[in-house]
């Protein structure tokens, strides 16, 4: 049984991509993906004492009328800019292994750590959408090899970021580093997250990462997944933190909230949703549980809907299951984050959750 955390860290799964929250034409905020909008959201999150900003990395959308996630801001440059306009909140970049050399990420990450007082973190993604990488002439490796390559990527980062391993040497099927030195180095090692759900991904995350970013079918499943990830980390004499990404929607009554969920489903972009689902089924095990409607509503996040009280109770349940952080998504990020501060956050504070 997981031991509840004293406090649940709050973060935002940021809308740096178009149609971020749902694969639907219902209630879309068209300019939410822009940097100006993201900057306002980041400032608001920091004012509310949120701890993390976390982006999606996409290179191509999923077609249909909404072209889900089709317009997006690249996350290394995005994080660099936001780190300069904030002072406390931690900001992650999401990097696809097939597109970056670890030496380049080591240098870019150390630069952002230097610029921000070590507030930068890395979400490393092995890559799963062939529609993205085929347009670049890249073929993704087989699933098992993906996480071997990702492990090599992280090992090189950690080798270059630590003075005790300089000059750093590394030989593998994917990368070779000879007398590698990258300066400056971060004062503290940047936190590294991974969201893979397969056995290979879990083992790699438990051995090398600081965060397991979990995709869950329900809140009830959180307890088992947290326990699993902690047990895997124990095998390597390590500890690991866990995070999930709830889609948060609340109204005055439960029925009103469920009616809004149904409106999102009723205006589903069937082409984009099917493309998203098919790509996930082929290239990722993170969302095997998901139905098309669940993906439509939340992009694979836990749907956390109801009244303000019931949403707070659902977030409390995640905390009780041992989840360390929630990266929240909203329909209208700026408007809903302000509402969250008034309607839900005080309840969480009274509960002692945050």
C-alpha positions as CSV (number, residue, x, y, z in Angstrom):
1,X,0.0,0.0,0.0
2,X,1.4,3.4,-0.9
3,X,2.0,5.9,1.9
4,X,0.3,9.2,1.2
5,X,2.5,12.2,0.6
6,X,2.3,15.2,2.9
7,X,1.8,17.5,0.0
8,X,0.8,17.1,-3.7
9,X,2.9,19.2,-6.1
10,X,0.9,21.1,-8.7
11,X,2.0,21.6,-12.2
12,X,0.5,22.6,-15.6
13,X,0.7,20.4,-18.7
14,X,1.1,23.4,-20.8
15,X,-0.9,24.3,-24.0
16,X,2.2,24.8,-26.2
17,X,0.3,22.9,-28.9
18,X,-3.0,23.7,-30.6
19,X,-6.1,21.9,-29.4
20,X,-4.1,20.8,-26.4
21,X,-6.8,19.5,-24.2
22,X,-9.2,17.6,-26.4
23,X,-9.5,16.0,-29.9
24,X,-12.7,17.9,-30.5
25,X,-14.0,21.1,-32.0
26,X,-16.0,22.0,-28.8
27,X,-15.0,25.1,-26.9
28,X,-11.6,25.5,-28.5
29,X,-9.5,28.4,-27.5
30,X,-7.8,29.1,-30.8
31,X,-4.8,31.2,-29.7
32,X,-4.0,29.2,-26.5
33,X,-0.9,27.7,-28.0
34,X,0.9,31.0,-28.6
35,X,3.9,32.1,-26.6
36,X,2.1,35.2,-25.3
37,X,-0.7,33.0,-23.9
38,X,1.8,30.4,-22.5
39,X,3.7,33.2,-20.8
40,X,0.6,34.6,-19.1
41,X,-0.3,31.0,-17.9
42,X,3.2,30.5,-16.6
43,X,3.1,33.7,-14.7
44,X,-0.3,32.9,-13.2
45,X,0.9,29.4,-12.2
46,X,3.9,30.8,-10.5
47,X,1.8,33.4,-8.6
48,X,-0.4,30.4,-7.4
49,X,2.7,28.6,-6.1
50,X,2.5,25.8,-8.7
51,X,5.8,23.9,-8.9
52,X,6.1,22.7,-12.5
53,X,5.4,23.6,-16.2
54,X,5.5,20.6,-18.5
55,X,5.2,20.8,-22.4
56,X,4.2,18.5,-25.2
57,X,6.6,18.0,-28.1
58,X,5.0,17.4,-31.5
59,X,6.4,17.8,-35.0
60,X,3.2,17.1,-36.9
61,X,-0.5,17.1,-36.2
62,X,-3.0,14.3,-36.5
63,X,-5.1,15.6,-39.3
64,X,-8.9,15.9,-39.4
65,X,-10.6,19.3,-39.2
66,X,-8.9,20.3,-35.9
67,X,-5.4,18.9,-36.9
68,X,-4.9,17.9,-33.2
69,X,-1.6,19.3,-31.9
70,X,-0.7,20.4,-35.4
71,X,0.7,23.8,-34.5
72,X,3.3,23.6,-31.7
73,X,6.1,25.5,-30.1
74,X,9.5,23.7,-29.9
75,X,10.2,23.0,-26.2
76,X,13.9,23.8,-25.8
77,X,13.5,27.3,-27.1
78,X,10.1,27.6,-25.3
79,X,11.5,26.6,-22.0
80,X,14.5,29.0,-22.4
81,X,12.2,31.9,-23.0
82,X,9.8,31.1,-20.1
83,X,12.7,30.5,-17.7
84,X,13.7,34.1,-18.3
85,X,10.3,35.5,-17.5
86,X,9.7,33.5,-14.3
87,X,11.7,33.3,-11.1
88,X,10.8,30.2,-9.1
89,X,8.8,27.6,-11.1
90,X,10.6,24.6,-12.6
91,X,10.2,24.2,-16.3
92,X,10.7,21.1,-18.4
93,X,11.6,20.6,-22.0
94,X,10.4,17.5,-23.9
95,X,13.0,16.0,-26.3
96,X,12.6,13.2,-28.8
97,X,15.6,10.8,-28.8
98,X,15.6,10.3,-32.6
99,X,16.0,14.0,-33.3
100,X,18.7,15.2,-30.9
101,X,22.3,14.1,-30.0
102,X,22.8,13.8,-26.3
103,X,25.8,16.0,-26.5
104,X,23.7,18.8,-27.9
105,X,21.0,18.4,-25.2
106,X,23.7,18.3,-22.5
107,X,25.0,21.7,-23.7
108,X,21.5,23.2,-24.1
109,X,20.3,21.9,-20.8
110,X,23.3,23.1,-18.9
111,X,22.9,26.5,-20.5
112,X,19.3,26.7,-19.3
113,X,20.2,25.5,-15.9
114,X,22.9,28.2,-15.7
115,X,20.4,30.9,-16.9
116,X,17.7,29.9,-14.4
117,X,19.4,28.8,-11.2
118,X,18.9,25.1,-12.0
119,X,15.1,25.3,-12.7
120,X,15.2,23.3,-15.9
121,X,14.3,19.7,-16.3
122,X,14.1,17.2,-19.2
123,X,11.3,14.9,-20.3
124,X,12.9,12.3,-22.6
125,X,10.6,10.7,-25.2
126,X,11.8,7.7,-27.3
127,X,9.4,8.5,-30.1
128,X,6.3,6.6,-31.2
129,X,4.5,8.4,-34.1
130,X,5.7,7.2,-37.5
131,X,3.7,10.0,-39.1
132,X,6.1,12.5,-37.5
133,X,9.4,10.9,-38.1
134,X,8.8,9.4,-41.6
135,X,8.4,13.0,-42.9
136,X,12.0,13.5,-41.8
137,X,13.2,10.3,-43.4
138,X,13.7,8.7,-40.0
139,X,12.7,5.1,-39.1
140,X,12.0,4.4,-35.5
141,X,13.8,1.4,-33.9
142,X,12.0,-1.6,-32.6
143,X,10.3,-1.0,-29.2
144,X,12.9,-2.8,-27.1
145,X,15.8,-0.9,-28.8
146,X,14.0,2.4,-28.2
147,X,14.6,2.2,-24.5
148,X,18.2,0.9,-24.8
149,X,18.9,4.0,-26.9
150,X,17.1,6.3,-24.5
151,X,19.1,4.7,-21.6
152,X,22.3,5.5,-23.5
153,X,21.1,9.0,-24.1
154,X,20.6,9.6,-20.4
155,X,23.9,8.0,-19.4
156,X,25.7,10.3,-21.7
157,X,23.9,13.4,-20.3
158,X,24.7,12.3,-16.7
159,X,28.3,11.6,-17.7
160,X,28.8,15.1,-19.3
161,X,27.0,16.9,-16.5
162,X,29.2,15.6,-13.6
163,X,32.8,16.7,-13.1
164,X,33.9,13.4,-11.6
165,X,33.3,11.6,-14.9
166,X,35.3,14.1,-17.0
167,X,36.6,13.5,-19.6
168,X,33.7,11.3,-20.4
169,X,34.0,8.2,-22.7
170,X,31.1,6.1,-23.9
171,X,30.7,3.5,-26.6
172,X,27.4,2.0,-27.7
173,X,25.5,0.9,-30.8
174,X,24.0,4.4,-31.0
175,X,26.5,6.9,-29.7
176,X,30.2,7.2,-29.1
177,X,31.8,9.8,-27.0
178,X,35.6,10.2,-26.8
179,X,37.1,12.3,-24.1
180,X,33.9,14.3,-23.9
181,X,33.7,17.5,-22.0
182,X,30.8,20.0,-22.0
183,X,31.1,23.2,-20.0
184,X,29.4,24.8,-18.2
185,X,28.0,22.0,-16.1
186,X,24.7,22.3,-14.1
187,X,25.3,23.0,-10.4
188,X,22.6,20.3,-9.7
189,X,21.8,17.5,-12.0
190,X,18.6,18.4,-14.0
191,X,15.7,16.2,-13.2
192,X,14.9,13.7,-16.0
193,X,11.4,12.3,-16.6
194,X,10.0,9.5,-18.9
195,X,6.4,8.7,-19.7
196,X,6.8,5.2,-21.2
197,X,4.5,2.5,-19.7
198,X,6.0,-0.7,-21.2
199,X,8.1,-3.0,-19.0
200,X,11.2,-1.9,-20.9
201,X,10.3,1.8,-20.3
202,X,9.5,1.2,-16.6
203,X,12.9,-0.5,-16.0
204,X,14.8,2.3,-17.8
205,X,12.9,4.9,-15.9
206,X,13.4,3.2,-12.5
207,X,17.2,2.9,-13.2
208,X,18.0,6.3,-14.6
209,X,15.1,8.8,-14.3
210,X,13.9,11.1,-11.5
211,X,10.2,11.1,-12.6
212,X,7.8,8.5,-13.9
213,X,5.1,10.3,-15.8
214,X,2.2,7.9,-15.7
215,X,-0.7,7.4,-18.0
216,X,-3.5,5.8,-16.0
217,X,-6.9,4.4,-16.9
218,X,-8.5,5.7,-13.7
219,X,-7.7,7.2,-10.4
220,X,-8.2,3.8,-8.8
221,X,-5.2,2.5,-10.8
222,X,-2.8,5.0,-9.4
223,X,-2.1,3.1,-6.2
224,X,-0.9,0.0,-8.0
225,X,1.2,1.9,-10.6
226,X,2.9,4.0,-7.9
227,X,3.7,0.9,-5.9
228,X,5.1,-0.8,-9.1
229,X,7.3,2.1,-10.0
230,X,8.7,2.4,-6.4
231,X,9.4,-1.3,-6.3
232,X,11.2,-1.1,-9.6
233,X,13.3,1.8,-8.4
234,X,14.0,-0.1,-5.2
235,X,15.6,-2.9,-7.3
236,X,18.3,-0.3,-8.3
237,X,18.5,1.2,-4.8
238,X,16.9,4.4,-6.0
239,X,13.8,6.4,-5.3
240,X,11.6,7.9,-8.0
241,X,8.8,10.4,-8.1
242,X,5.5,9.9,-9.9
243,X,3.3,12.3,-11.8
244,X,0.0,12.1,-13.7
245,X,-1.9,14.5,-15.9
246,X,-5.5,14.9,-15.0
247,X,-7.9,16.8,-17.3
248,X,-9.8,19.0,-14.8
249,X,-13.3,20.1,-15.5
250,X,-15.8,21.3,-12.9
251,X,-19.2,22.9,-12.9
252,X,-21.9,23.7,-10.3
253,X,-23.3,20.2,-10.4
254,X,-22.1,16.7,-11.4
255,X,-24.7,16.6,-14.2
256,X,-23.5,19.8,-15.7
257,X,-19.9,18.6,-15.7
258,X,-20.9,15.3,-17.4
259,X,-23.0,17.2,-19.9
260,X,-19.9,19.2,-20.9
261,X,-17.9,16.0,-21.2
262,X,-20.6,14.7,-23.6
263,X,-20.5,17.8,-25.7
264,X,-16.7,17.3,-26.1
265,X,-17.4,13.8,-27.3
266,X,-20.3,14.8,-29.5
267,X,-17.9,17.2,-31.4
268,X,-15.1,14.7,-31.6
269,X,-12.8,15.0,-34.7
270,X,-13.1,11.3,-35.7
271,X,-10.3,11.5,-38.2
272,X,-7.8,13.1,-35.8
273,X,-8.9,10.9,-32.9
274,X,-8.5,7.7,-34.9
275,X,-5.1,8.8,-36.2
276,X,-4.0,9.5,-32.7
277,X,-5.3,6.2,-31.4
278,X,-3.8,4.2,-34.3
279,X,-0.4,5.8,-33.8
280,X,-0.5,5.1,-30.1
281,X,-1.5,1.5,-30.7
282,X,1.4,1.0,-33.0
283,X,4.2,3.0,-31.4
284,X,3.4,3.3,-27.7
285,X,2.1,1.2,-24.8
286,X,1.3,4.3,-22.7
287,X,-2.4,4.3,-23.6
288,X,-3.4,0.7,-24.3
289,X,-6.3,1.0,-21.9
290,X,-7.9,4.0,-23.7
291,X,-11.1,4.1,-25.6
292,X,-11.5,6.5,-28.4
293,X,-13.9,8.7,-26.4
294,X,-11.5,8.9,-23.4
295,X,-8.7,10.0,-25.8
296,X,-11.0,12.5,-27.3
297,X,-11.9,14.1,-24.0
298,X,-8.4,14.3,-22.5
299,X,-5.7,13.1,-24.9
300,X,-5.1,10.2,-22.6
301,X,-5.1,12.0,-19.3
302,X,-7.3,11.0,-16.3
303,X,-10.7,12.7,-16.7
304,X,-11.2,14.5,-13.4
305,X,-14.7,16.0,-13.6
306,X,-17.6,17.0,-11.3
307,X,-18.1,19.8,-8.8
308,X,-15.2,21.7,-7.3
309,X,-15.5,19.6,-4.2
310,X,-15.5,16.3,-6.1
311,X,-12.6,17.4,-8.3
312,X,-10.6,18.2,-5.1
313,X,-11.5,14.8,-3.6
314,X,-10.3,13.1,-6.8
315,X,-7.0,14.9,-6.6
316,X,-6.8,14.0,-2.9
317,X,-7.2,10.4,-3.9
318,X,-4.2,10.6,-6.2
319,X,-2.2,12.1,-3.3
320,X,-3.4,9.3,-1.0
321,X,-2.2,6.8,-3.7
322,X,1.3,8.3,-3.4
323,X,1.3,10.3,-6.5
324,X,3.9,13.1,-6.1
325,X,2.6,15.6,-8.7
326,X,-0.3,16.4,-11.0
327,X,0.3,18.2,-14.3
328,X,-3.2,19.7,-14.9
329,X,-4.8,20.3,-18.2
330,X,-7.9,22.6,-18.8
331,X,-10.2,23.5,-21.6
332,X,-9.4,27.2,-21.3
333,X,-6.1,27.3,-19.4
334,X,-6.0,31.0,-18.4
335,X,-9.7,31.3,-17.5
336,X,-9.9,27.9,-15.8
337,X,-6.6,28.4,-13.8
338,X,-8.1,31.5,-12.3
339,X,-11.3,29.6,-11.5
340,X,-9.2,26.8,-10.0
341,X,-7.5,29.3,-7.7
342,X,-11.0,30.4,-6.4
343,X,-13.0,27.2,-6.5
344,X,-10.7,24.2,-6.0
345,X,-7.4,25.3,-4.6
346,X,-8.9,26.5,-1.3
347,X,-10.5,23.1,-0.8
348,X,-7.2,21.3,-1.4
349,X,-5.5,23.6,1.1
350,X,-8.2,22.9,3.7
351,X,-7.7,19.2,3.1
352,X,-4.0,19.6,3.6
353,X,-3.3,18.1,0.1
354,X,-1.3,21.1,-1.1
